[in-house]
Amino acid sequence: MSETTTGRTDTSEAGLSVTATLAAISARLTDAAALAKAALVCARAGSEREAVRIVLDLDVPLSEAQTLHGAICLIGRINRKAAETFASRD
């Protein structure tokens, strides 16, 4: 985001970041869902040890999705603060 000459925050760059970040969150959650389904199949087939091993791999995509979610929340707070600041100048 960059500040324009009118004092408003240019969110066109942020819009691209939000879209890319949402796509990344979706990809991580899709990966996590696939791992969870694979673990469930293993557990139902009686291989609980393998199911647990697979579930341990959930840590990375879930952690990354949570971090990306935090980034989206931060962008939202920045945009709200910029809008409040601009509105108070009027």
ZAVEX-959100 format. One record per residue: residue number from 0; residue in one letter; x negated, y, z of N, C-alpha, C in turn. Coordinates in pm, 1 decimal. Atoms other than C-alpha are relative to their C-alpha. Layout:
<pt seq="NUM" type="a" n_u="X" n_v="Y" n_w="Z" ca_u="X" ca_v="Y" ca_w="Z" c_u="X" c_v="Y" c_w="Z"/>
...
***
This chain:
<pt seq="0" type="m" n_u="-84.5" n_v="-117.7" n_w="0.0" ca_u="0.0" ca_v="0.0" ca_w="0.0" c_u="-88.1" c_v="122.7" c_w="0.0"/>
<pt seq="1" type="s" n_u="75.1" n_v="-124.4" n_w="1.9" ca_u="-118.4" ca_v="346.5" ca_w="-75.1" c_u="96.0" c_v="115.5" c_w="20.6"/>
<pt seq="2" type="e" n_u="-82.6" n_v="-117.4" n_w="-25.4" ca_u="8.3" ca_v="685.6" ca_w="26.6" c_u="-0.1" c_v="87.7" c_w="-125.0"/>
<pt seq="3" type="t" n_u="-12.1" n_v="-85.3" n_w="118.2" ca_u="138.0" ca_v="900.5" ca_w="-257.6" c_u="-11.7" c_v="145.4" c_w="42.3"/>
<pt seq="4" type="t" n_u="12.9" n_v="-142.6" n_w="-29.4" ca_u="113.4" ca_v="1278.5" ca_w="-284.5" c_u="121.6" c_v="53.4" c_w="75.3"/>
<pt seq="5" type="t" n_u="-119.1" n_v="-44.8" n_w="-72.2" ca_u="466.3" ca_v="1306.7" ca_w="-142.1" c_u="0.6" c_v="-50.1" c_w="143.5"/>
<pt seq="6" type="g" n_u="4.5" n_v="52.3" n_w="-135.7" ca_u="360.2" ca_v="1126.7" ca_w="174.7" c_u="69.4" c_v="-133.5" c_w="14.2"/>
<pt seq="7" type="r" n_u="-68.5" n_v="130.0" n_w="-4.9" ca_u="563.1" ca_v="818.8" ca_w="90.0" c_u="-100.8" c_v="-111.2" c_w="-23.1"/>
<pt seq="8" type="t" n_u="86.1" n_v="114.7" n_w="19.2" ca_u="405.7" ca_v="478.0" ca_w="101.1" c_u="40.6" c_v="-71.2" c_w="-127.6"/>
<pt seq="9" type="d" n_u="-24.5" n_v="71.4" n_w="124.5" ca_u="373.1" ca_v="309.5" ca_w="-237.1" c_u="5.2" c_v="-148.7" c_w="32.0"/>
<pt seq="10" type="t" n_u="-16.1" n_v="141.0" n_w="-35.0" ca_u="512.5" ca_v="-39.4" ca_w="-183.1" c_u="-6.4" c_v="-91.0" c_w="-121.3"/>
<pt seq="11" type="s" n_u="6.2" n_v="86.8" n_w="117.5" ca_u="466.3" ca_v="-164.4" ca_w="-539.4" c_u="-107.0" c_v="-106.6" c_w="18.5"/>
<pt seq="12" type="e" n_u="103.6" n_v="98.4" n_w="-28.9" ca_u="142.0" ca_v="-332.5" ca_w="-436.0" c_u="47.1" c_v="-95.2" c_w="108.9"/>
<pt seq="13" type="a" n_u="-49.9" n_v="83.6" n_w="-108.6" ca_u="307.8" ca_v="-458.6" ca_w="-119.1" c_u="103.5" c_v="-99.0" c_w="-52.5"/>
<pt seq="14" type="g" n_u="-98.6" n_v="89.7" n_w="58.2" ca_u="591.7" ca_v="-604.2" ca_w="-326.5" c_u="-65.6" c_v="-121.7" c_w="-62.1"/>
<pt seq="15" type="l" n_u="73.6" n_v="112.7" n_w="56.5" ca_u="342.4" ca_v="-816.1" ca_w="-514.0" c_u="-56.3" c_v="-88.1" c_w="110.1"/>
<pt seq="16" type="s" n_u="54.7" n_v="76.9" n_w="-111.3" ca_u="181.0" ca_v="-920.8" ca_w="-187.1" c_u="109.1" c_v="-82.1" c_w="67.3"/>
<pt seq="17" type="v" n_u="-110.4" n_v="70.7" n_w="-64.3" ca_u="515.5" ca_v="-1014.0" ca_w="-36.5" c_u="41.1" c_v="-119.0" c_w="-85.6"/>
<pt seq="18" type="t" n_u="-39.3" n_v="109.1" n_w="88.8" ca_u="611.5" ca_v="-1221.5" ca_w="-340.1" c_u="-103.3" c_v="-111.7" c_w="1.1"/>
<pt seq="19" type="a" n_u="106.9" n_v="100.2" n_w="-0.5" ca_u="276.0" ca_v="-1398.1" ca_w="-349.4" c_u="-5.6" c_v="-72.2" c_w="134.4"/>
<pt seq="20" type="t" n_u="5.1" n_v="61.2" n_w="-132.5" ca_u="283.4" ca_v="-1457.5" ca_w="24.7" c_u="117.7" c_v="-93.2" c_w="22.1"/>
<pt seq="21" type="l" n_u="-116.8" n_v="87.7" n_w="-11.7" ca_u="635.5" ca_v="-1598.3" ca_w="14.2" c_u="-18.1" c_v="-127.9" c_w="-81.7"/>
<pt seq="22" type="a" n_u="28.0" n_v="118.4" n_w="82.0" ca_u="530.6" ca_v="-1832.3" ca_w="-267.3" c_u="-99.3" c_v="-91.0" c_w="71.4"/>
<pt seq="23" type="a" n_u="99.2" n_v="79.2" n_w="-73.1" ca_u="232.7" ca_v="-1943.5" ca_w="-58.5" c_u="63.5" c_v="-69.6" c_w="120.0"/>
<pt seq="24" type="i" n_u="-71.4" n_v="62.1" n_w="-112.2" ca_u="456.0" ca_v="-2006.2" ca_w="243.9" c_u="82.0" c_v="-118.2" c_w="-50.9"/>
<pt seq="25" type="s" n_u="-82.0" n_v="106.2" n_w="57.1" ca_u="691.9" ca_v="-2209.0" ca_w="27.4" c_u="-83.7" c_v="-121.4" c_w="-37.6"/>
<pt seq="26" type="a" n_u="88.3" n_v="110.6" n_w="39.2" ca_u="404.0" ca_v="-2416.7" ca_w="-108.7" c_u="-48.3" c_v="-77.2" c_w="122.4"/>
<pt seq="27" type="r" n_u="48.2" n_v="66.5" n_w="-121.9" ca_u="268.2" ca_v="-2487.8" ca_w="241.6" c_u="110.4" c_v="-83.2" c_w="63.6"/>
<pt seq="28" type="l" n_u="-110.7" n_v="72.2" n_w="-61.1" ca_u="611.5" ca_v="-2588.0" ca_w="369.2" c_u="41.8" c_v="-120.7" c_w="-84.9"/>
<pt seq="29" type="t" n_u="-27.7" n_v="114.3" n_w="87.2" ca_u="669.1" ca_v="-2810.8" ca_w="65.8" c_u="-100.7" c_v="-111.7" c_w="27.0"/>
<pt seq="30" type="d" n_u="103.5" n_v="98.0" n_w="-33.1" ca_u="337.1" ca_v="-2983.6" ca_w="139.2" c_u="28.6" c_v="-65.6" c_w="135.3"/>
<pt seq="31" type="a" n_u="-28.6" n_v="52.4" n_w="-133.9" ca_u="431.6" ca_v="-3019.1" ca_w="505.4" c_u="119.9" c_v="-94.7" c_w="-3.3"/>
<pt seq="32" type="a" n_u="-117.6" n_v="86.5" n_w="10.3" ca_u="771.7" ca_v="-3165.4" ca_w="416.3" c_u="-36.4" c_v="-134.1" c_w="-64.0"/>
<pt seq="33" type="a" n_u="42.7" n_v="124.1" n_w="65.3" ca_u="607.8" ca_v="-3420.5" ca_w="186.6" c_u="-77.4" c_v="-87.7" c_w="98.6"/>
<pt seq="34" type="l" n_u="74.2" n_v="75.9" n_w="-100.5" ca_u="370.0" ca_v="-3522.8" ca_w="465.0" c_u="93.9" c_v="-59.4" c_w="105.2"/>
<pt seq="35" type="a" n_u="-95.4" n_v="49.0" n_w="-100.0" ca_u="656.1" ca_v="-3553.0" ca_w="714.1" c_u="81.2" c_v="-116.7" c_w="-55.4"/>
<pt seq="36" type="k" n_u="-75.4" n_v="109.9" n_w="62.1" ca_u="854.4" ca_v="-3770.2" ca_w="471.2" c_u="-86.3" c_v="-124.7" c_w="-12.2"/>
<pt seq="37" type="a" n_u="91.1" n_v="115.0" n_w="10.9" ca_u="550.4" ca_v="-3992.7" ca_w="410.8" c_u="-18.9" c_v="-65.2" c_w="136.3"/>
<pt seq="38" type="a" n_u="15.9" n_v="53.5" n_w="-135.0" ca_u="500.8" ca_v="-4029.9" ca_w="786.1" c_u="124.4" c_v="-76.5" c_w="43.1"/>
<pt seq="39" type="l" n_u="-125.2" n_v="66.6" n_w="-34.5" ca_u="865.5" ca_v="-4120.0" ca_w="830.4" c_u="12.5" c_v="-135.0" c_w="-70.3"/>
<pt seq="40" type="v" n_u="-3.2" n_v="126.1" n_w="74.2" ca_u="844.1" ca_v="-4385.2" ca_w="559.6" c_u="-91.4" c_v="-102.3" c_w="67.3"/>
<pt seq="41" type="c" n_u="93.7" n_v="90.2" n_w="-67.7" ca_u="538.9" ca_v="-4535.6" ca_w="731.5" c_u="57.1" c_v="-50.3" c_w="133.0"/>
<pt seq="42" type="a" n_u="-55.0" n_v="38.2" n_w="-130.5" ca_u="706.6" ca_v="-4531.1" ca_w="1071.9" c_u="114.3" c_v="-98.8" c_w="-16.4"/>
<pt seq="43" type="r" n_u="-113.5" n_v="91.1" n_w="22.7" ca_u="1023.0" ca_v="-4693.3" ca_w="938.0" c_u="-45.2" c_v="-136.4" c_w="-50.5"/>
<pt seq="44" type="a" n_u="54.7" n_v="126.0" n_w="50.6" ca_u="808.3" ca_v="-4958.2" ca_w="769.9" c_u="-78.9" c_v="-74.0" c_w="108.0"/>
<pt seq="45" type="g" n_u="66.5" n_v="65.1" n_w="-110.8" ca_u="654.4" ca_v="-5038.7" ca_w="1107.2" c_u="-145.5" c_v="38.2" c_w="18.3"/>
<pt seq="46" type="s" n_u="139.4" n_v="-42.2" n_w="-11.5" ca_u="320.7" ca_v="-4865.3" ca_w="1057.6" c_u="-8.2" c_v="134.7" c_w="71.7"/>
<pt seq="47" type="e" n_u="-0.5" n_v="-124.2" n_w="-77.2" ca_u="341.8" ca_v="-4610.1" ca_w="1335.1" c_u="-138.8" c_v="62.6" c_w="10.1"/>
<pt seq="48" type="r" n_u="136.7" n_v="-53.3" n_w="-5.9" ca_u="-36.7" ca_v="-4576.4" ca_w="1355.2" c_u="-28.5" c_v="85.5" c_w="-124.3"/>
<pt seq="49" type="e" n_u="19.1" n_v="-75.7" n_w="124.6" ca_u="-46.4" ca_v="-4464.9" ca_w="989.5" c_u="88.4" c_v="125.4" c_w="0.3"/>
<pt seq="50" type="a" n_u="-90.4" n_v="-115.4" n_w="-8.4" ca_u="254.2" ca_v="-4236.1" ca_w="1051.5" c_u="-63.1" c_v="111.2" c_w="83.3"/>
<pt seq="51" type="v" n_u="64.4" n_v="-99.5" n_w="-86.6" ca_u="67.9" ca_v="-4062.0" ca_w="1334.0" c_u="-118.4" c_v="62.9" c_w="-72.5"/>
<pt seq="52" type="r" n_u="114.1" n_v="-53.0" n_w="73.9" ca_u="-243.3" ca_v="-4026.9" ca_w="1116.5" c_u="46.5" c_v="102.9" c_w="-102.8"/>
<pt seq="53" type="i" n_u="-53.1" n_v="-92.3" n_w="101.0" ca_u="-34.1" ca_v="-3862.5" ca_w="844.2" c_u="51.6" c_v="127.5" c_w="66.0"/>
<pt seq="54" type="v" n_u="-56.5" n_v="-116.7" n_w="-68.9" ca_u="144.5" ca_v="-3632.6" ca_w="1090.1" c_u="-110.7" c_v="94.4" c_w="47.5"/>
<pt seq="55" type="l" n_u="110.8" n_v="-86.1" n_w="-42.3" ca_u="-190.8" ca_v="-3506.0" ca_w="1214.6" c_u="-43.5" c_v="93.2" c_w="-112.2"/>
<pt seq="56" type="d" n_u="33.6" n_v="-85.1" n_w="114.0" ca_u="-243.5" ca_v="-3366.5" ca_w="864.5" c_u="97.0" c_v="117.2" c_w="-16.8"/>
<pt seq="57" type="l" n_u="-96.5" n_v="-110.6" n_w="6.7" ca_u="60.0" ca_v="-3139.5" ca_w="916.0" c_u="-56.3" c_v="129.3" c_w="57.7"/>
<pt seq="58" type="d" n_u="53.8" n_v="-116.2" n_w="-70.2" ca_u="-148.8" ca_v="-2905.1" ca_w="1127.7" c_u="-43.0" c_v="111.2" c_w="-95.5"/>
<pt seq="59" type="v" n_u="53.5" n_v="-102.5" n_w="90.7" ca_u="-315.7" ca_v="-2726.4" ca_w="836.3" c_u="111.1" c_v="75.0" c_w="-74.7"/>
<pt seq="60" type="p" n_u="-101.0" n_v="-78.4" n_w="72.9" ca_u="-14.9" ca_v="-2642.3" ca_w="614.9" c_u="95.1" c_v="76.5" c_w="92.1"/>
<pt seq="61" type="l" n_u="-88.6" n_v="-72.2" n_w="-92.0" ca_u="201.5" ca_v="-2549.4" ca_w="914.8" c_u="-68.7" c_v="121.7" c_w="59.7"/>
<pt seq="62" type="s" n_u="75.8" n_v="-112.9" n_w="-53.4" ca_u="-68.6" ca_v="-2329.2" ca_w="1063.0" c_u="-14.0" c_v="110.6" c_w="-104.6"/>
<pt seq="63" type="e" n_u="12.6" n_v="-99.5" n_w="106.7" ca_u="-125.6" ca_v="-2158.5" ca_w="728.5" c_u="133.8" c_v="69.2" c_w="-26.7"/>
<pt seq="64" type="a" n_u="-132.5" n_v="-59.9" n_w="21.6" ca_u="249.7" ca_v="-2105.8" ca_w="680.7" c_u="31.3" c_v="99.2" c_w="111.3"/>
<pt seq="65" type="q" n_u="-25.2" n_v="-90.4" n_w="-112.2" ca_u="271.9" ca_v="-1951.3" ca_w="1027.4" c_u="-83.5" c_v="127.6" c_w="-12.1"/>
<pt seq="66" type="t" n_u="85.6" n_v="-116.9" n_w="18.3" ca_u="-21.4" ca_v="-1720.4" ca_w="955.9" c_u="54.4" c_v="90.4" c_w="-110.6"/>
<pt seq="67" type="l" n_u="-57.8" n_v="-77.1" n_w="110.1" ca_u="132.9" ca_v="-1613.3" ca_w="625.7" c_u="130.0" c_v="68.0" c_w="43.6"/>
<pt seq="68" type="h" n_u="-123.5" n_v="-58.7" n_w="-53.1" ca_u="465.5" ca_v="-1555.5" ca_w="803.6" c_u="-33.1" c_v="123.4" c_w="83.3"/>
<pt seq="69" type="g" n_u="44.1" n_v="-115.6" n_w="-79.3" ca_u="284.7" ca_v="-1326.1" ca_w="1046.3" c_u="-38.8" c_v="117.1" c_w="-88.2"/>
<pt seq="70" type="a" n_u="39.6" n_v="-106.6" n_w="93.8" ca_u="141.5" ca_v="-1133.1" ca_w="752.4" c_u="122.4" c_v="68.2" c_w="-59.1"/>
<pt seq="71" type="i" n_u="-124.9" n_v="-56.8" n_w="53.8" ca_u="488.9" ca_v="-1085.6" ca_w="602.9" c_u="66.5" c_v="88.8" c_w="105.2"/>
<pt seq="72" type="c" n_u="-59.7" n_v="-79.4" n_w="-108.2" ca_u="617.9" ca_v="-964.1" ca_w="939.4" c_u="-75.0" c_v="131.7" c_w="18.6"/>
<pt seq="73" type="l" n_u="80.7" n_v="-121.7" n_w="-13.4" ca_u="330.9" ca_v="-716.3" ca_w="963.6" c_u="29.2" c_v="97.4" c_w="-113.0"/>
<pt seq="74" type="i" n_u="-33.8" n_v="-87.3" n_w="113.9" ca_u="402.6" ca_v="-581.5" ca_w="614.1" c_u="135.5" c_v="65.2" c_w="23.1"/>
<pt seq="75" type="g" n_u="-132.6" n_v="-55.4" n_w="-28.5" ca_u="766.1" ca_v="-537.6" ca_w="716.3" c_u="-4.9" c_v="110.4" c_w="104.1"/>
<pt seq="76" type="r" n_u="12.2" n_v="-103.5" n_w="-104.5" ca_u="670.9" ca_v="-346.8" ca_w="1031.5" c_u="-67.7" c_v="125.0" c_w="-54.9"/>
<pt seq="77" type="i" n_u="69.1" n_v="-114.8" n_w="59.5" ca_u="432.4" ca_v="-124.7" ca_w="834.3" c_u="95.9" c_v="78.0" c_w="-89.1"/>
<pt seq="78" type="n" n_u="-96.0" n_v="-66.7" n_w="88.3" ca_u="702.3" ca_v="-49.6" ca_w="576.0" c_u="105.5" c_v="75.1" c_w="79.9"/>
<pt seq="79" type="r" n_u="-100.1" n_v="-68.1" n_w="-83.4" ca_u="958.3" ca_v="31.4" ca_w="848.9" c_u="-59.1" c_v="125.6" c_w="64.4"/>
<pt seq="80" type="k" n_u="65.1" n_v="-115.3" n_w="-64.0" ca_u="712.2" ca_v="260.3" ca_w="1027.8" c_u="-22.7" c_v="111.6" c_w="-101.7"/>
<pt seq="81" type="a" n_u="22.0" n_v="-100.6" n_w="103.2" ca_u="625.5" ca_v="435.0" ca_w="701.2" c_u="131.9" c_v="67.9" c_w="-36.9"/>
<pt seq="82" type="a" n_u="-130.4" n_v="-57.5" n_w="32.5" ca_u="995.8" ca_v="483.7" ca_w="623.7" c_u="46.9" c_v="92.5" c_w="111.9"/>
<pt seq="83" type="e" n_u="-38.1" n_v="-84.5" n_w="-114.0" ca_u="1059.5" ca_v="622.6" ca_w="974.7" c_u="-81.8" c_v="130.2" c_w="0.2"/>
<pt seq="84" type="t" n_u="86.8" n_v="-118.4" n_w="3.3" ca_u="763.2" ca_v="857.7" ca_w="943.7" c_u="43.0" c_v="94.4" c_w="-110.0"/>
<pt seq="85" type="f" n_u="-42.9" n_v="-82.5" n_w="112.3" ca_u="879.0" ca_v="980.1" ca_w="603.9" c_u="134.4" c_v="65.5" c_w="31.2"/>
<pt seq="86" type="a" n_u="-131.8" n_v="-55.0" n_w="-32.0" ca_u="1238.4" ca_v="1025.6" ca_w="726.7" c_u="-11.3" c_v="112.3" c_w="102.9"/>
<pt seq="87" type="s" n_u="13.3" n_v="-104.7" n_w="-102.3" ca_u="1121.1" ca_v="1230.1" ca_w="1024.6" c_u="-61.8" c_v="127.5" c_w="-54.7"/>
<pt seq="88" type="r" n_u="59.8" n_v="-118.4" n_w="62.9" ca_u="932.1" ca_v="1467.0" ca_w="791.4" c_u="103.2" c_v="82.7" c_w="-76.2"/>
<pt seq="89" type="d" n_u="-104.2" n_v="-71.6" n_w="77.9" ca_u="1252.1" ca_v="1557.8" ca_w="604.4" c_u="78.4" c_v="95.5" c_w="83.1"/>
***
